[in-house]
């Protein structure tokens, strides 16, 4: 489910990602003042993850001249580790020593490939128009740097054993709180803390937001907020995809029987993942988790998405309306696929065009503090 770059008919890389300006501008401007809270009041909670083993992470792989593509290693309290990327975005006239106004924590999609080869272009358009922005991307455990374009590469057994929602949530929470605590210690607490989940990563993003007192905004990309397996079933019924229907039938048969003694055993794998992965995904209450949040939520999907049904966005919108909640914004991008790519230019072209919100002379709106 990971958003990936593809080659266009002319051979050049086509990455018309619709994330950058529109999602965060609309979200943060519309709700910015109403949700700004007293950050970092829960210092005791933040302090739990301050450990010497997590102090500084070493460079793993990447061009030393390109900070955005340097993979570093984060050490977890349990002794495990994962690679991550972190880089800052500024506008052209900004003081590079200015305090970072916003932190964006990105939870990428499924599979075992790195986002390294898609950086920094995946986040083009986020240029710090309303203050410097720091982006953090923690990968799942056992993802190797430089594996982004290895499409035929099988995921390792180590990766599969560590690939399940409670592991993702624990690791992302520890990583996020470490960096927020570091910012507080340095007297540079950001004004905004945005959690962004992409595809499969969006399944745990609402839970992470619920567990993060400092979170101010939530963004879900290529994920409509429906319960994970219900969403896949809706897509299979919609498309009639024989392979997907067979995978769902295998899941139904597995769940109809007793749980295996070892949920991580190779013999109990279903569709390439452990029993633990599927059972925890099945138990996720994605819709309820979103409804439990009071902070502003933005959901963006493409209407040509063939990995998750775009109808799921209408589903979650109806549930918010029924609950009388107005903190959800949904945008459907015409012609965009699961990777939020489109044949027609979507971003940044439309936002820099004459009359667009990023055109010369227009006020800088993105990440503006109310």
C-alpha positions as CSV (number, residue, x, y, z in Angstrom):
1,X,0.0,0.0,0.0
2,X,3.0,2.3,0.1
3,X,2.9,5.3,-2.2
4,X,5.5,4.9,-4.9
5,X,7.0,6.8,-7.8
6,X,6.2,5.4,-11.3
7,X,7.6,6.0,-14.7
8,X,5.5,7.9,-17.2
9,X,5.1,7.1,-20.8
10,X,8.0,9.3,-21.7
11,X,10.3,7.6,-19.2
12,X,10.5,10.4,-16.7
13,X,9.5,9.9,-13.1
14,X,5.9,11.0,-12.5
15,X,5.2,11.9,-9.0
16,X,2.3,14.4,-9.0
17,X,1.6,13.8,-5.3
18,X,-1.4,15.7,-4.0
19,X,-0.3,15.8,-0.4
20,X,1.9,18.8,0.0
21,X,0.2,22.2,0.0
22,X,-3.5,21.5,-0.1
23,X,-3.8,19.0,2.7
24,X,-1.9,20.8,5.4
25,X,-2.9,24.3,4.3
26,X,-6.6,23.5,4.5
27,X,-6.4,21.5,7.7
28,X,-4.2,23.8,9.7
29,X,-5.6,27.1,8.6
30,X,-9.3,26.0,9.1
31,X,-8.7,24.6,12.5
32,X,-5.4,26.1,13.6
33,X,-6.5,28.4,16.4
34,X,-9.3,26.2,17.8
35,X,-7.1,23.2,18.6
36,X,-3.8,24.9,19.7
37,X,-3.4,23.5,23.2
38,X,-1.0,23.7,26.0
39,X,1.7,21.4,24.6
40,X,4.1,19.4,26.7
41,X,2.1,19.6,30.0
42,X,2.6,15.9,30.3
43,X,6.4,16.1,30.8
44,X,6.4,13.0,33.0
45,X,5.0,11.0,30.0
46,X,7.5,12.5,27.7
47,X,10.3,11.8,30.1
48,X,9.6,8.0,30.0
49,X,11.3,7.6,26.7
50,X,14.5,9.6,27.5
51,X,17.2,7.1,27.5
52,X,20.9,7.3,26.7
53,X,20.6,4.5,24.1
54,X,18.3,6.8,22.0
55,X,20.5,9.9,22.2
56,X,22.0,10.2,18.7
57,X,21.5,7.9,15.8
58,X,24.2,7.1,13.3
59,X,24.2,7.5,9.5
60,X,23.3,4.3,7.8
61,X,23.1,5.1,4.1
62,X,22.7,8.0,1.8
63,X,24.3,10.8,0.0
64,X,26.1,12.9,2.6
65,X,25.4,16.0,0.5
66,X,21.6,15.4,0.7
67,X,20.3,15.6,4.2
68,X,16.8,14.5,3.2
69,X,18.0,11.1,2.1
70,X,20.3,10.2,4.9
71,X,19.0,7.1,6.7
72,X,19.7,7.1,10.4
73,X,19.1,4.4,13.0
74,X,16.8,4.8,16.0
75,X,17.4,2.5,19.0
76,X,14.3,1.4,20.9
77,X,14.2,0.7,24.6
78,X,13.8,-3.0,24.0
79,X,17.1,-3.2,22.1
80,X,15.6,-3.2,18.6
81,X,16.1,-0.6,16.0
82,X,14.7,0.9,12.8
83,X,15.9,3.4,10.2
84,X,14.4,6.9,10.0
85,X,14.6,10.0,7.9
86,X,14.4,13.6,9.1
87,X,14.8,16.9,7.3
88,X,13.6,20.5,7.5
89,X,11.7,22.6,5.0
90,X,12.0,26.4,4.7
91,X,10.8,29.0,2.3
92,X,13.4,30.8,0.3
93,X,13.7,33.9,2.4
94,X,13.5,32.3,5.8
95,X,16.3,32.3,8.4
96,X,17.6,28.7,8.5
97,X,18.3,29.2,12.2
98,X,14.7,30.0,13.0
99,X,12.9,27.8,15.5
100,X,11.0,24.9,13.9
101,X,7.3,25.9,14.0
102,X,5.8,22.5,13.1
103,X,6.7,18.8,13.4
104,X,5.2,16.4,10.9
105,X,5.5,12.6,11.9
106,X,4.8,10.4,8.9
107,X,3.8,6.7,9.1
108,X,4.3,5.2,5.7
109,X,2.4,2.3,4.1
110,X,2.9,-1.4,4.0
111,X,5.6,-3.7,2.6
112,X,9.4,-3.6,3.3
113,X,10.7,-1.0,1.0
114,X,12.2,2.3,2.1
115,X,10.9,5.7,1.1
116,X,14.5,6.9,0.6
117,X,14.3,7.1,-3.2
118,X,11.1,9.2,-3.0
119,X,12.7,11.9,-0.8
120,X,12.5,14.8,-0.8
121,X,10.1,15.0,-3.8
122,X,7.2,13.2,-2.0
123,X,7.0,16.3,0.2
124,X,7.5,19.0,-2.5
125,X,5.3,22.0,-1.9
126,X,5.8,21.9,1.8
127,X,8.2,24.8,1.9
128,X,7.6,26.3,5.3
129,X,5.5,29.2,4.0
130,X,4.4,29.8,7.6
131,X,7.4,28.8,9.5
132,X,10.0,26.1,9.3
133,X,8.7,22.5,9.2
134,X,10.5,19.4,10.4
135,X,9.5,16.1,8.8
136,X,10.2,12.7,10.5
137,X,9.7,9.3,8.8
138,X,10.3,6.2,10.9
139,X,10.2,2.9,9.0
140,X,9.1,-0.4,10.3
141,X,11.8,-2.6,11.8
142,X,14.1,-4.5,9.4
143,X,13.4,-2.3,6.4
144,X,16.8,-1.6,4.8
145,X,17.9,1.8,3.4
146,X,18.0,1.9,-0.4
147,X,15.3,-0.8,-1.0
148,X,12.7,1.6,-2.4
149,X,13.0,0.5,-6.1
150,X,13.5,-3.2,-5.5
151,X,10.0,-4.1,-6.5
152,X,10.6,-7.8,-6.7
153,X,12.4,-8.1,-3.4
154,X,10.7,-10.5,-0.9
155,X,10.3,-9.2,2.6
156,X,12.6,-10.9,5.1
157,X,11.4,-13.3,7.9
158,X,12.6,-10.8,10.5
159,X,10.5,-8.1,8.9
160,X,7.4,-10.3,8.8
161,X,7.8,-11.4,12.4
162,X,7.9,-7.7,13.5
163,X,5.1,-6.5,11.1
164,X,1.9,-6.1,13.1
165,X,-0.1,-3.1,14.3
166,X,0.8,-3.2,18.0
167,X,4.5,-3.2,17.1
168,X,4.0,-0.3,14.7
169,X,2.1,1.7,17.4
170,X,4.6,1.1,20.1
171,X,7.6,2.0,17.9
172,X,6.0,5.1,16.4
173,X,4.9,6.3,19.8
174,X,8.4,5.9,21.3
175,X,10.0,7.6,18.4
176,X,7.5,10.5,18.4
177,X,7.8,11.1,22.1
178,X,11.6,11.0,22.1
179,X,11.8,13.8,19.6
180,X,9.2,15.9,21.2
181,X,10.9,15.5,24.6
182,X,14.2,16.5,22.9
183,X,12.6,19.7,21.6
184,X,11.2,20.5,25.1
185,X,14.6,20.0,26.6
186,X,16.2,22.4,24.1
187,X,13.5,25.0,24.7
188,X,12.2,24.6,21.1
189,X,8.8,22.9,21.5
190,X,7.0,23.2,18.1
191,X,3.7,25.0,17.8
192,X,2.0,22.2,16.0
193,X,2.4,18.4,16.0
194,X,0.9,16.8,12.9
195,X,0.5,13.0,12.6
196,X,0.2,11.7,9.0
197,X,-0.6,8.1,8.1
198,X,-0.3,6.9,4.5
199,X,-2.3,3.9,3.4
200,X,-1.6,1.1,5.9
201,X,0.1,3.6,8.2
202,X,-3.2,5.4,8.5
203,X,-4.7,2.5,10.3
204,X,-2.7,3.3,13.5
205,X,-2.4,7.0,13.0
206,X,-5.7,7.8,14.9
207,X,-4.6,5.6,17.8
208,X,-1.2,7.3,17.9
209,X,-3.0,10.7,17.9
210,X,-5.2,9.5,20.8
211,X,-2.1,8.5,22.8
212,X,-0.2,11.7,22.0
213,X,-1.3,14.7,24.2
214,X,0.8,17.0,22.1
215,X,-0.9,16.1,18.8
216,X,-2.7,19.0,17.1
217,X,-3.7,17.6,13.7
218,X,-4.2,14.3,11.9
219,X,-3.9,13.6,8.2
220,X,-4.8,10.3,6.5
221,X,-3.8,9.7,2.9
222,X,-5.0,6.9,0.7
223,X,-7.2,5.6,3.5
224,X,-10.8,6.4,4.0
225,X,-11.3,5.5,7.7
226,X,-13.3,2.3,7.3
227,X,-12.4,-0.8,9.4
228,X,-9.4,-2.3,7.5
229,X,-10.8,-5.7,6.4
230,X,-14.3,-4.2,5.7
231,X,-12.6,-1.8,3.4
232,X,-10.7,-4.5,1.5
233,X,-14.0,-6.5,1.2
234,X,-15.8,-3.5,-0.2
235,X,-13.1,-3.1,-2.8
236,X,-13.1,-6.8,-3.7
237,X,-16.9,-6.7,-4.2
238,X,-16.6,-3.5,-6.2
239,X,-13.9,-4.7,-8.6
240,X,-14.6,-8.4,-8.6
241,X,-10.9,-9.0,-8.4
242,X,-10.5,-12.8,-8.2
243,X,-7.1,-12.7,-6.5
244,X,-8.4,-10.3,-3.7
245,X,-11.5,-12.4,-3.3
246,X,-9.4,-15.5,-2.8
247,X,-7.2,-13.8,-0.2
248,X,-10.3,-12.7,1.7
249,X,-11.6,-16.3,1.5
250,X,-8.4,-17.6,3.0
251,X,-8.7,-15.0,5.8
252,X,-12.3,-16.0,6.5
253,X,-11.3,-19.7,6.6
254,X,-8.4,-19.0,9.0
255,X,-10.5,-16.9,11.4
256,X,-13.3,-19.6,11.4
257,X,-10.9,-22.0,13.1
258,X,-9.0,-21.8,16.3
259,X,-6.1,-19.4,16.7
260,X,-2.7,-21.0,16.2
261,X,-0.5,-21.8,19.2
262,X,2.2,-19.6,17.7
263,X,0.8,-16.5,15.9
264,X,4.2,-15.8,14.4
265,X,4.9,-19.3,13.0
266,X,5.6,-19.6,9.3
267,X,3.1,-22.3,9.1
268,X,0.3,-20.0,10.2
269,X,1.0,-17.3,7.7
270,X,-1.9,-16.0,5.6
271,X,-1.4,-14.2,2.3
272,X,2.3,-13.6,3.2
273,X,1.8,-12.2,6.7
274,X,1.6,-13.8,10.2
275,X,-1.6,-14.6,12.0
276,X,-0.7,-11.9,14.5
277,X,-0.7,-9.2,11.7
278,X,-4.2,-10.2,10.4
279,X,-5.8,-10.8,13.8
280,X,-4.7,-7.4,15.1
281,X,-5.7,-5.6,11.8
282,X,-9.1,-7.3,12.1
283,X,-9.5,-6.0,15.7
284,X,-8.6,-2.4,14.8
285,X,-11.6,-0.2,15.3
286,X,-10.5,2.5,12.8
287,X,-13.8,4.3,12.5
288,X,-14.3,4.5,16.3
289,X,-10.8,5.7,16.8
290,X,-11.3,8.6,14.4
291,X,-14.7,9.5,16.0
292,X,-12.9,9.6,19.4
293,X,-10.7,12.5,18.3
294,X,-11.5,16.1,18.8
295,X,-8.6,17.5,16.8
296,X,-9.0,18.4,13.1
297,X,-8.7,15.4,10.7
298,X,-8.0,15.6,7.0
299,X,-8.6,12.6,4.7
300,X,-7.4,12.6,1.2
301,X,-8.0,9.9,-1.4
302,X,-7.9,9.6,-5.2
303,X,-11.0,8.5,-7.0
304,X,-8.9,6.1,-9.1
305,X,-7.6,4.3,-6.1
306,X,-7.5,0.6,-6.8
307,X,-6.0,-0.5,-3.5
308,X,-8.6,0.9,-1.1
309,X,-12.2,2.0,-2.1
310,X,-12.8,5.7,-2.3
311,X,-16.3,5.0,-1.1
312,X,-14.8,4.5,2.4
313,X,-14.2,8.2,2.6
314,X,-18.0,8.8,2.2
315,X,-18.6,6.2,4.8
316,X,-16.5,8.0,7.4
317,X,-18.0,11.3,6.5
318,X,-21.5,10.0,7.1
319,X,-20.4,8.6,10.5
320,X,-19.0,12.0,11.5
321,X,-22.2,13.8,10.4
322,X,-24.4,11.3,12.3
323,X,-22.3,11.9,15.5
324,X,-22.6,15.7,15.1
325,X,-18.9,16.1,14.7
326,X,-17.4,18.8,12.5
327,X,-13.7,18.2,12.8
328,X,-13.3,16.1,9.6
329,X,-12.4,17.4,6.2
330,X,-12.4,15.0,3.2
331,X,-11.0,15.7,-0.2
332,X,-11.3,13.4,-3.2
333,X,-8.7,14.0,-5.9
334,X,-10.0,13.3,-9.5
335,X,-7.9,10.9,-11.4
336,X,-5.5,10.2,-8.6
337,X,-4.5,6.6,-7.7
338,X,-3.5,5.0,-4.4
339,X,-0.2,6.7,-4.5
340,X,-2.0,10.0,-5.1
341,X,-0.5,10.3,-8.5
342,X,-2.4,11.7,-11.5
343,X,-1.8,12.0,-15.2
344,X,-2.9,15.7,-14.9
345,X,-0.7,18.0,-12.8
346,X,-2.2,18.2,-9.3
347,X,0.4,19.6,-7.1
348,X,2.3,21.9,-6.9
349,X,1.2,23.2,-10.4
350,X,-2.4,24.1,-9.6
351,X,-1.4,25.9,-6.4
352,X,1.3,28.0,-8.0
353,X,-0.8,28.8,-11.1
354,X,-2.3,32.3,-11.5
355,X,-5.1,32.7,-9.1
356,X,-4.1,29.7,-7.0
357,X,-3.4,29.9,-3.3
358,X,0.4,29.7,-3.8
359,X,0.5,32.3,-6.6
360,X,2.7,35.3,-6.3
361,X,1.1,37.9,-4.2
362,X,-1.2,35.5,-2.4
363,X,-0.9,35.3,1.4
364,X,1.0,32.3,2.7
365,X,-1.6,30.1,4.3
366,X,-0.1,26.8,5.0
367,X,0.7,26.1,8.6
368,X,-0.3,29.6,9.6
369,X,-1.2,29.8,13.3
370,X,-4.8,30.8,13.0
